[in-house]
Amino acid sequence: MNCFVTGASGFIGANLVHELLARGHRVKVLLRGSSDTRGLAGADCERVRGDVNDLDSLKAGLRGCDWCFHVAASYHLWLRDYRPMYAANVDGTRNVILAAAAAGCSRIVYTSTVGCIGLPPKKDGVMVPTDETAPVAEAQMSNHYKLSKWRAEQVALALARTGLPVVIVNPSAPVGPRDVKPTPTGQVIVDFLNRNMPAYLDTGLNWVHVRDVAVGHILAAEKGRVGERYILGHAEGNWTMREAFAVLENLTGVPAPKMQVPYAVALGAAYVSEAISCFTHRPPKAPLAGVRMARYKMFFNPAKAIRELGLPQTPPRQALADAVAWFRENGFAKK
């Protein structure tokens, strides 16, 4: 297939490009002039200069393509002005899907986030992972990033209802190689390796190998039902931070942090941090959005993607091991 990928310089996007090429597909990628392309090293793909809000570059890039993967997103937990993030995430999503449909793409895979899935409830004191059917509303989007992605997902769903071949995937918390930025989840591992994490919050994530997420995108193009959402996660990957750090300690020999910070203390520190940012105009060390998200354990059930798509299930321990190896090999961890 001839494939077009936005967000190809990002963590998921770069891994998707490598996976597509490994399977014999031809790939064109949309890149801005400022894109960090280290994750695409060794990838034999055609590069198109442009942006999701540059319609001419979208038309040129999508010409002759069969599949479109819209992975690009503006991901920030703090900005002085959030309007560019909404423009990229909401307007950009509409632009890409419409341009891909006009180009005749048979499948358009939109990368959303589990932040748009309902949060897990507690039953008898036990957290129950939620799936794509969990009720959720715009009012539950607790920060600008989640709200912008929610609105973008609504755009994708609405266009799917008009008959456009849109399939939505909702990755959980991917870890693994090529996390060049790194992502917030990857930064947790880097901070752990460098012993810059003296304490932790009582939160949790659904940890999944980034390679499985990349493969999940391809499977969504091959088998996904139009207008459906698929959580790309791991059935056994719902771990608290304490559990994840215990695995990292076992893998690396680096002692795990022992102190758990009360949520109220972390929230107070975030308020102070953001107040300082109002004067320095620099991102806060502890954004309020991040602390508020950490209040909830983001546990999810990917059974639908496993059942309908055949989503691979690399053990989360292996995902963490591969992430550690890549960060060490690429100079992110101190000697």
Secondary structure, 3 states (H helix, E strand, C coil): CEEEEECCCCHHHHHHHHHHHHCCCEEEEEECCCCCCHHHCCCCCEEEECCCCCHHHHHHHHCCCCEEEECCCCCCCCCCCCHHHHHHHHHHHHHHHHHHHHCCCCEEEEECCHHHCCCCCEECCEECCECCCCCCCHHHCCCHHHHHHHHHHHHHHHHHHCCCCEEEEEECEEECCCCCCCCHHHHHHHHHHCCCCCEECCCEEEEEEHHHHHHHHHHHHHHCCCCCEEEECCCCCEEEHHHHHHHHHHHHCCCCCCEECCHHHHHHHHHHHHHHHHHHCCCCCCCHHHHHHCCCECCECCHHHHHHHCCCCCCHHHHHHHHHHHHHHCCCCCC
